[in-house]
């Protein structure tokens, strides 16, 4: 499948928020702008995203998820769901929810301390 976490982050962000500028993608994904350019180049070379000048501001590029990009995201979502089911197999649904709640609390706490 040849995908990295940053590929997934960009594809999922575009799917959730629609087309975005590179600056918006950097902010939403936490990928440094200089690194994001390389990620977008890789995704564009594979036909998973398209980059075009923003009609409202020709100085910036807008990045859009393509049909193949959406299909790749669905495949990656399936892989992640399968891995999650395997890793969390010993837990009941209630325990899984509790684990997710606790991990979210930790991420939220530490995410504010940047």
C-alpha positions in Angstrom: 0.0 0.0 0.0 3.0 2.2 0.5 1.5 4.9 2.7 2.9 6.8 5.6 1.1 8.4 8.5 1.5 11.9 6.9 -0.2 10.6 3.7 -3.1 9.4 5.8 -3.2 12.7 7.8 -3.4 14.8 4.6 -6.0 12.5 2.9 -8.2 12.3 6.0 -8.0 16.1 6.6 -9.0 16.8 3.0 -11.8 14.4 3.2 -13.1 16.0 6.4 -12.6 19.7 5.6 -12.7 19.7 1.7 -10.1 21.6 -0.3 -7.5 23.4 1.8 -4.5 25.6 1.4 -1.1 24.2 2.2 -1.0 26.5 5.3 -4.4 25.2 6.5 -3.2 21.6 6.0 -0.1 22.3 7.9 -2.1 23.7 10.8 -4.7 21.0 10.8 -2.3 18.0 10.5 0.6 19.3 12.5 3.0 18.7 9.6 5.7 21.4 9.2 5.1 23.4 6.1 8.5 22.5 4.6 7.7 18.8 5.2 4.1 19.1 3.9 5.3 20.2 0.5 7.1 16.8 0.0 4.0 14.9 1.3 1.7 16.8 -1.1 4.2 16.2 -4.0 4.2 12.4 -3.3 0.4 12.3 -3.1 0.0 14.5 -6.3 2.5 12.2 -8.2 0.2 9.3 -7.3 -2.9 11.1 -8.4 -4.3 11.1 -4.9 -4.6 14.9 -4.6 -4.6 17.8 -7.0 -2.9 21.2 -6.3 -4.1 24.3 -8.1 -3.8 28.0 -7.6 -6.6 29.4 -5.3 -8.9 31.5 -7.5 -9.4 34.0 -4.6 -5.6 34.4 -4.0 -3.4 33.2 -6.9 -0.3 33.3 -4.5 -1.4 30.2 -2.7 -2.3 26.7 -3.7 -5.4 24.8 -2.8 -5.1 21.0 -2.4 -8.1 18.8 -3.3 -8.7 15.1 -2.7 -9.2 13.2 -5.9 -11.4 10.1 -6.5 -8.4 7.8 -6.3 -7.3 9.6 -3.1 -10.7 9.0 -1.6 -10.5 5.3 -2.5 -7.0 5.1 -1.0 -8.3 6.7 2.2 -11.1 4.1 2.4 -8.5 1.3 2.0 -6.3 2.9 4.7 -9.3 3.2 7.0 -10.0 -0.5 6.6 -6.4 -1.4 7.4 -6.5 0.8 10.5 -9.8 -0.7 11.6 -8.5 -4.2 11.2 -5.3 -3.4 13.2 -7.4 -1.8 15.9 -9.7 -4.8 16.1 -6.7 -7.1 16.4 -4.9 -5.0 19.0 -8.0 -4.4 21.1 -9.4 -7.9 20.7 -9.1 -8.7 24.5 -11.2 -5.6 25.5 -14.9 -5.4 25.6 -16.7 -2.6 23.7 -17.1 -0.7 27.0 -13.4 -1.1 27.8 -12.5 0.1 24.3 -14.6 3.2 24.9 -12.9 3.9 28.2 -9.5 3.4 26.7 -10.3 5.9 24.0 -11.7 8.4 26.5 -8.5 8.1 28.6 -6.2 8.4 25.7 -8.1 11.4 24.4 -7.7 13.1 27.8 -4.0 12.5 27.7 -3.6 13.9 24.2 -5.7 16.9 25.0 -3.7 17.7 28.1 -0.3 17.3 26.5 -1.4 18.9 23.2 -2.1 22.2 25.0 1.5 22.3 26.4 3.3 23.0 23.2 
